[in-house]
Amino acid sequence: MKRRIPQYSELRELVQFKAFDPDRRRARLARANTIADLRDIAKRRVPTAAFEYVDGGSFAEHSLRRNRDAFDAVEFNPRVLRDVSAVDLRTKIAGAEAALPVGIAPTGLTRLMHAEGEVAGAQAAASFGIPFSLSTMGTVSIEEVAREAPDAERWFQLYLWKDRPRSLDLIRRAEAAGFGALIVTVDTPVSGARHRDTRNGMTLPPTLTAKTILDASYRPEWWFNFLTTKPLGFANFEGERTSVAEQVNTMFDPSLNLDDLAWLRENWSGELIVKGIQSASDAVDVLARGADALVVSNHGGRQLDRAPVPLKVLPEIRAAVGSEAQLILDSGIMSGGDIVAALAAGADFTLIGRAYLYGLMAGGRQGVDRALEILRTEMTLVMQLIGVTSVAELGPEHLRNLARTTQEARG
């Protein structure tokens, strides 16, 4: 083998240094290629209590792990020699057009993750042409979200309180602020046992101890934002300083039943979405009481441990309610491939919670944008690789193990 001295011109072509980006947040986010990368960044940038509130599940976290295991076990059935030069990710859900088959799920305590909170999520959703859901336990008010993101397709999530007049007031406020859909969450008769939060002493407003101050001390950006923005608290109602679980249990109504759902239908003129469906029989009953769409969800593994896995039970629910019913899936989605799998398994739409919050913690509004960019890119690539050019084309034939998944859901 003959050797030679390389020419300078050849070396110059090989050595390409990236220009320094003075916007360190932008540079940091540009290095994130997956939602898992954003999670890694988030873990370094926010206090442990905030990160684990997002990252954790309930009890022994079996449901949390099983949600992911179900998506990891998915096997696609690709078709080749298809023209996939153009992919259309648009769809329609709850009476509105969406540029992507995914929306932002309602999440509580969001400004604890980053001071920009729900406003960042709503503005990013508007930019990407997808729905944004505001939680009853949000840290930005109904009216502020409407004001800061007037072009967003906005949904309001309701925990139906024991105090029905207060619930009605929230509904009226959401309607007046132009929220197009009401999501009522029904899998929370009581709060699940979230042991990470208990160990971390999660309260709202946050209680500062020597431990929490030390933990936050090497996250200066989070600490600075926390101290220089408005006090953190539930923005849509007044709460006392106590643990999050205790506050939640004073709000949740264990007597909630189908008659209450009929009451909501009478008092809400927009789209009514019921979140927390985990069985075919409940899906049928809820649709019969006037729901326009269902969210097949186990609350991201944050309520009942060993709950049905949404992806596994979805085909059974689809078979029970028929092709016309609108089904949305959440819990466990961490990639564009997961979204495609959910759509192929029978969902019309999906929602993301943790995936969005990892982006928010990693970099505020820019981080949410990056999370949605990642998901959009992955969805496009996966659909091209399985030979599909539109959301409407996706079906059970694109999953090799769908039959086994359905059998597991029934067994």
N, C-alpha and C positions, 0 to 999 in steps of 0.2 A: 504494500500500500504506500503510494507516494504521498509525501506531505508537502505543504507549501505555506508561505506566510500570507495570512488573510489580508485583503485590501481594506483600507479605511472606509471606502464607500460601502463595502459589504457589511462591515460592522455597524456603520451608521444606520443602515436599514433594519438591522436586528435589534438595536438598542433604542427603544422608543419609550421615553419617560413621560408619564402623564403630567400635564400641567397642574400645578398646585391650585386647588380650589379653596379660596378663603372662606367660603360658606361651609364650615365643618359639618353642620347637620346634613346638608345636601350631599357632601362627600361621603359621609358615613352611611347614609341611606342608599347611595348609589352602589355600595358594595353588597347590599342585601339582594340576593337572587331568589330567595324563597321566604315564605312566612316564618319558617324555622330560623332563618337568619335574623329576621326582625325580632323574634322572640329572644334570641341571644343578646341583641343590642338592648332590648327593653329590660332584661334582667340586670344589666349593668347600670342602667340609668335611673331606675326608680327604687324607692325603698322596698324592703322585703315584704312588708304588710300589703302594700298596693299591688306588687307583682303577684303575690300568692293569692290575693283576692280574685284576680283574673285567672290565674293558672290552675287553681285548685278545684276540687270537686267535693262531694259530700261523703260522709262516713269513711269507708276504706277506699273510696275512689274507684270502685270496680266499674261503674257506669262510664266514668271518664275514660278509662283505658279501653273498655269494650267498644265505645264509639269509634275510637281510632283504629282498633283492631279490625273492625268491620270494613272501613275504607281501605286499610292496608291489604285486606284479603281480596279486594276487587280485581277481577281479571277482565280486561276488555277483549272484544272480538273484532279486530280490525279488518277492514275491507280495503283492498288495494286497487290500483288503476282507476281511481276516481279523480275527477277534476276538483281539487280542493284549493285552488288559487285564491278564492274569496270565501270567507267565513262570516256568516251573519249571526251575531250573538243577541240580537234583539228579541224581546218577547213581550207579552202582556200579562199583567197580574193585578188583581183587585181593581179592575177598571182603569188601569193606567199603563202607559207604555214604559218599558224599561230597556235601556241600551244594553244591559247585561242581565243574565238570569240569576242575579244575586243582589240582595239588599243588606243594609246594616240593621242588625237585630237590636232590640231595646236592651240597654245595659245600665245598671245603676252605679252610682258613685263615680261617674266617668271623669270628673275633674280631679279626682284623687290620682288618676293615672297620668294626667297631664293637664295643666291649667287651661288649655284651649278646649278641652272636654267635648261636650256634645256639639258645640258650634263647629269644631273642626270636622267632626263626622258628617254633620248636615251639609256643610259647604263642599266637602269632598264628594258626597253623594250627589249633590246638584251638578257638580262638574262632570261626573261620570254618567249622569242620567239614570240614577237608580234611586230606590226609596230609602229614606232614613227613618228609623223608628226611635221615638223618644219614650223613655221609661217613666212610669209614675215616680220612680225613685231617682230620677234624673237630677243632676246638679246645675242644670240650666233650665229656666222656666219655659213653659209652652210658648209664651209670647216672645221671649228672647230668641228662641230657635226660629220662629216664624219671621222675626225681624231680620236676623242675621243670615238666613238662608231662604229668602222669599221664593226662589225658583226651584227649590227642592220638592220632590214628591214626599210629603211628610205623613207618617203614621204615628198615632199615639197609642202607647201600650198602657192598659189599665189593670191594676189589681183592684178588684171590686171589694171595697172596704165593708166592714160591718156597719159603718156610718154611711148609709146609702145617699143622704143628701150631699155629703162631701164628694162622693163618687160622681153624682150627677153634676156637681159644680165643675169637676175636672172635664167631664164630657162636654159640657157647654162651652168651656174655655177652649178646648181643642177644636170644636166645631167653629167657633167664632174666629179662631186663628188660622182656619183654612186647612186643617189636617184632613186628608182624604179618606183615611181608614182608621178604624179603632181595633186594636188588638187586645183581646181580653185573655189574660193568662189564667189557666184553670188547673195547673198541676201544683199549686201552692196552697193547699188548705192550711199547712203550717210550713215553717222553714226547715229545710234539710239541715242535718248536723254537719257544719263545715268546720272541721277540726283545725285546719290551717289558720282560719280567721280567729278562732278561739285562742290558739297558741300565740298569735301575733297581737292579741289585744285590740282587734279591729273595733273602733267606735267611730261615730260621726257626730260632731266634728272629731277629727283625730285627737287622741290624747297624747300629749308629748311627755315622754319619760326619758330617762337617761339612755335607755336602750334604743328608742326610736330616734332620738337626736343623733346618737352615734351612727346609727344605720343610715341616716339621711346625710350625714356630714360629708361623705365622699361622693354624694350625688348633688353637686352644687347647683346645677341648673334647675333640678326639681325643687330644691330647697328655696332657691331665689324666687321661682314662680309661686310657690306656696305662700311665701311671706308677703309678696307684693301684689297679689290679686285678691279679689273679694273673698271673704271667708267661705270655707267649704261647708256645704250643707245641702239638704234636700230643698230644691228650689220651688217645688209645686205644693208643698205643705210644710208646716212647722213640725220639727221633731226635737226630742230631748236628747241630751248627751247620754247615750247608753250604747250597748253593743248593737251592731247591725242586726244580728239575729233577733234580739229583743224588740227592736223597733219594727222589724218586719212582722213579727208575730202579733203585734198590736194592730197591725193593718189587715193582715190576711183574715179571711172569713172561712172557718172550717165548715160552716153550714151552707156554703155556696152550692147551688143545684141548678138543674135545667130550667126551673121556673125563673131563676134570676137571669139566665141567658135570654129568655123570652122578654124579660123586662128591659134588658139592654137593647134588644132589637127594636122595641117600641120607642126607645129614647135616643136612638142613634140613626140618622138618616143616611149616612154614608156606608162604605163597605165595612162589614163586620167580619173580623178574622179571629178565630179561636186558636190559641196557642197552648200546646201541651198535650195533644192527642197522642195516645200510645196504643190504642186498640181499634180494631175494625168496628166493634159494636158502638163504642163511644163516638166514632166518626159519623156513623149513620145517625145516631141520636142528635148530635149537635147540628148537623146539616138540616135535620127535620125541624129544629127550633129556629132556623132563620140565618145561620152562619153563611157567609158568602165564600169563605175560604178557611182551610184548616192548616195549622202548622204542626206537622208531625215532629215531636220534640220530646226529649227527656230532660230539658232545661240544661243541656250541656253537661249532664252528669252532676248537677249541683243540687238535686232534690232527692228522689228515691235512688238509693244504691241498688244495683242489680235490676235496674229498670229495663224494659224492652229497648233494644237498640233501634233508633229511628230508621236507619238504612235497611235493617233486616225486616222490620215490620211494615215498611212502606208498600211493598207489593201486595201484601194481604189487605191493607187498607184501600189501595187503589182498586183491587178487585171488588171490594164491598161497596164502594161509593160510585163506581163507574167512571167513565172517561171524561165526563163533563165537569165533575167537581174539581175545584182548584185546591191542589195540595202543595204546600210549601214545606221544605225540610230544613231543619237546623240540627245542631249538636255534632261536633267533631270535625267540621269542615276546615281543612288547613291548606288546601291547594285547589288550583283550577281543575285538576283531575278528579278531585272529590266532588266538585260541583257537577262535572259532566257525568260521573257515575250516578249521582243522585237523580239527575234528570232522566237518565236512561232507565233507572229503576222505577220511575213512575212519578217523580215530582215535576211540578210545573215551574217551580221557582225555589230558591234557597235563601237562607239568611246566615250571616256570619256575625259572631260575637267576639270570641277570643282573637281571631285572625285580624279583625279591625283594631282591637285594643292593643295588640302587640305593636302594630304600626303606630298607633297614637302614642304609646309609651316611648317608642323608639325615636319619635321626632315630630310630635304634634300633627298639625294638618299635613305637613309634608310627608310624615310617616304613613298617614292614612292613604294619601295619594299613592305612595309607593306600594302599599299592600294591595290596593285595587289594581294598580298597573301589573303587579306580579300575577294576580289572579286572572286578569284579562288575557295576558300573554300566554299563561299556561292553558287556559280554556281553549284559546285559538289553536295552539300547537297540538293539544290532545285530540281535538276534533279533526284537525287535518290528518293526524296519524291514524285515526280509526276510520277515515274516509267519509266524514260527515261535514256538511257545509252550513247547517242551520240548526238552531235549538229544536225546531219542530220535528226534525228528522230523527232525533234520539229516541230510542226505545229499548225494550228488553233484549232485542236481538244483538245489541252492542255489548252485552255483558255475558261472558261465558258461564259464570257461576251464579246467575240470578236464580235459577231453579233451586239450587242448594240453599241460597240465602233465604228464599221464601219458606222452604221446608224448616230451616232452623228457626225462623220467626214464629212458625206455628207450633213447633215442638218445645 
